[in-house]
Structures are given as structure tokens and as C-alpha cells.
Amino acid sequence: MNVKKIIGNIGEEKVVWKYRIKGYKILARNFSCRYGELDIVAQKGETIVVVEVKTRKNNKFAQAKEFVDYRKQEKIKNTTNIFIQKNKFTDYNIRFDVAEVYTENNTINIIENAF
């Protein structure tokens, strides 16, 4: 496994922990289909939350959320549609969050309803 993948997995673990503390149930991690991949899918009540995790050393170059551009958002939405249909979550509210993880200062920013 390469270093970037290891760092990304560490970031995802931290974000999963954060959502569990807030009372979310983790439904899936790294769900993939022909459209793309969903990092984390969580549920709380009638809401399904799709979380895109971006792990970076720091934000000196750019904020991590800036790497979730329109094209990436469309891929996430298309992949989410497949996940929803496959798991029969059609009557749930869907929310898209972006989680920024900065390893240099061990910071996690969760941006709810990011797109």
C-alpha cells in the first residue's frame, strides 16, 4: 500500500470516529461502482450522509474542500444514486458532506451540506 493511501485511510478512520461520536451509524466505507467511490456513507434518523474525505498535511496550498470540484461532485452524486437504489434507501433525505483532515495540526473540519 502506498503512503498516500495509508494517510487517506488514517484520515477516514478519524472522520468515522467523529461521526460515530455524533450518533451516526456507518453504513459503508469505500463503496465503489462504475461511476466512482464513496468514502463514507452514514445514517442518522431519516438522513443518509455521504462524506467525501480529503486528507492533507496542511492548507498552505489550498483548503482540502477545494479539491471537491464540480466534476467530483457529479461523480459522487451518480455513485450515491447507485448506492441508494442498491440498498433501498429511496425514502431517506440525502446530504453531502466534505471532511477536511489536516495531519500537521490534527484538525478535522466537517462541512455539512457542502454541495
Buried (B, 14 or more C-beta within 10 A) or exposed (E): EEEEEEBBBEBBEBBBEBBEEEEBEBBBBEBEBEBBEBBBBBBEEEEBBBBBBBBBEEBEEEBBBEEBEEEBBEBBBBBBEBBBEEBEBEEBEBBBBBBBBBBEEEEBBBBEEBB
